[in-house]
Amino acid sequence: MKAVFYAIALVTGAACSQEQASEQELIMRAIESAVQLPAAAEPLEEYSRNYALRPDGKVIGVYVLPSPAEARVGDVGCEVMLENFESRPCTDAEEEEIAGREKATADLFGQANQSRWFDNHRDLPMMDDGGCNLIVIIFDPQSQLIQSTKCNGEA
């Protein structure tokens, strides 16, 4: 009897998880089909599209232009500035550290033409300034309307 109960609980839990994922997928599709990007923005497919539910019940979308792999610092060389304003080549350990940071940033920003749902809005990718390299969208699931679409500020 206990085994049947646990099996039912697992199946019910899986169904709820699939239902929730489907609801999130529908919200992402609704936003992406209705959004009008600012004039200075790139085409929608160029952005990694990231979403989460805010505490006020609205969905925040953060669209980010991922950095192309060929623009990575490790590909063009690395130097460390010294106190006397001269420089030296990076050590292997420094290059590995930079590569690790670049990978973490790439993982956070996602890939072009990818839509992702985050469990916590605080985990969404963000950057200072950036203009239309980062676009913030606010969507109201109750009214099914996009309330705002703005490029990030510029310094």
Secondary structure, DSSP 8 states (H G I E B T S, - for coil): -HHHHHHHHHHHHHHHHHHHHHHHHHHHHHHHHH----TTS--GGGSEEEEEE-TTS-EEEEEE----GGG-GGGT--EEE-TTS-EEE--HHHHHHHHHHHHHHHHHH--TTEEEE-SSGGGS---SS-GGGEEEEEEETTTTEEEEEEE----
